[in-house]
């Protein structure tokens, strides 16, 4: 079911049956926020290769959507958005 998730951390969260939906959402939201912060830092550095960050962010956002989180409600709550 989650075999299309490339990022191991995201896949582990989704496969952990001990986590509630809310706990999954919280962990994935934190991963998303961290990945976006890394993207902002990388955009300020000279010629940094994508080390899988975009793939991780895509996996996180795909799973947040699957869990029913509406991006429009969460977007813009932080100090900076992409």
C-alpha positions in Angstrom: 0.0 0.0 0.0 2.8 2.4 0.8 5.4 0.9 -1.5 5.4 4.0 -3.7 6.8 6.0 -0.8 10.6 6.5 -1.5 11.5 8.1 1.8 12.0 5.5 4.6 11.1 7.9 7.4 7.8 8.8 5.8 7.1 5.1 5.0 7.9 4.1 8.6 5.5 6.7 10.0 2.7 5.4 7.7 3.4 1.7 8.5 3.6 2.2 12.3 0.3 0.8 13.5 0.8 2.1 17.0 0.4 5.7 15.8 -3.0 7.3 15.6 -4.1 9.4 12.7 -3.4 12.6 14.7 0.1 11.4 15.6 0.9 10.6 12.0 -0.3 14.0 11.0 1.8 15.7 13.6 4.9 13.8 12.7 4.4 14.3 8.9 3.7 18.0 9.4 7.0 18.4 11.4 8.8 16.5 8.6 7.3 18.9 6.0 8.2 22.0 8.0 11.8 20.7 8.4 12.1 19.8 4.7 10.9 23.3 3.7 13.3 24.9 6.1 16.1 22.8 4.5 14.9 23.9 1.0 15.1 27.6 2.1 18.6 27.1 3.4 19.7 25.3 0.2 18.3 28.0 -2.0 20.6 30.5 -0.3 23.7 28.3 -0.8 25.6 28.3 -4.0 24.7 25.4 -6.4 23.6 22.7 -3.9 22.5 19.3 -5.4 19.1 18.0 -4.5 20.0 15.2 -2.1 16.5 13.7 -2.1 14.8 16.6 -0.3 12.3 17.2 -3.0 11.4 13.5 -3.1 11.0 13.5 0.7 8.8 16.6 0.6 6.7 15.1 -2.2 6.2 11.9 -0.1 5.3 13.8 3.0 2.7 16.0 1.2 1.2 13.0 -0.6 0.7 11.2 2.8 -0.7 14.3 4.5 -3.2 14.5 1.6 -4.0 10.8 2.0 -4.7 11.4 5.7 -7.1 14.2 4.9 -5.0 17.3 5.8 -6.1 20.2 3.6 -3.0 22.1 2.5 -4.9 25.4 2.2 -5.6 25.4 6.0 -2.0 24.8 6.9 -0.2 26.9 4.3 1.0 30.3 5.5 1.0 29.6 9.2 4.8 29.7 9.4 7.1 32.7 9.2 7.9 31.9 5.5 6.3 29.7 2.9 7.6 28.4 -0.4 
